[in-house]
Amino acid sequence: MSGHSKWKTIKRKKGAADAKRGQLFTRLAKEVAIAAREGGSDMNSNFKLRLAVERARKENMPKDNIETAIKKGTGEDKSGGAIERITYEGYASNGIAVMVDCLTENRNRTVAEIRHALTHGGGNLAEVGSVSWQFNHVAYFALDAAGKDFDAVFELAVEGGADDISSDDGTIEIFAPIDSFKALTDHLKSAGFEALEATLQFLPKQEISLETEKTIKVMRIIEELEDLDDVQAVFSNLHISEDALQKLEVR
């Protein structure tokens, strides 16, 4: 997974472009709203809401926006349609499997946009279950490795329920069963470790390697999907080589 890790690190360092900050806030607001709808507005008892609000604050999302999103989730604010989470399955070019995690209030619009992005890039939308078997659904944490003792983080993570920990390119990555997500989040936080990223992800059981130019073509399709307003995250079984990473950075 080192290629995926480095690509995520590159994107994190670049940060959200000013032109996309409104789009970022829209995505964060949806996360906050659906967490509030599913578990209520009390962050002490609603772990998902607490995590969504912390992520929004980290991105400097205005307090008013966060409060409005919570009210929309609980039903106090009736504006707009009800938001639902949907994961679409499909293939990019060259048979690369993709899982597209979405939050939307209009599934017809969302599926049309995803289908267009995939078919335009030489792929296709797939039936439910035809792609997901190629992935494991896991809890994922990324920590800045600077100033941290890897062995200490390793022991702490294992105590919290992690089953895989690695360090690469200045980032410590922790993978755990999804039912350990809350416990491990609290475990890391109580030890003073702030995660750069703490999410549920689809981890490919096996990655597929392509020639560099074909890899870049698939990454462009993934980026096009990620730029859609309703898309929260895209996961694939593409192996990203060092050569492809270098060319992606300079393009």
Disulfide bonds with the S-S distance in Angstrom:
none
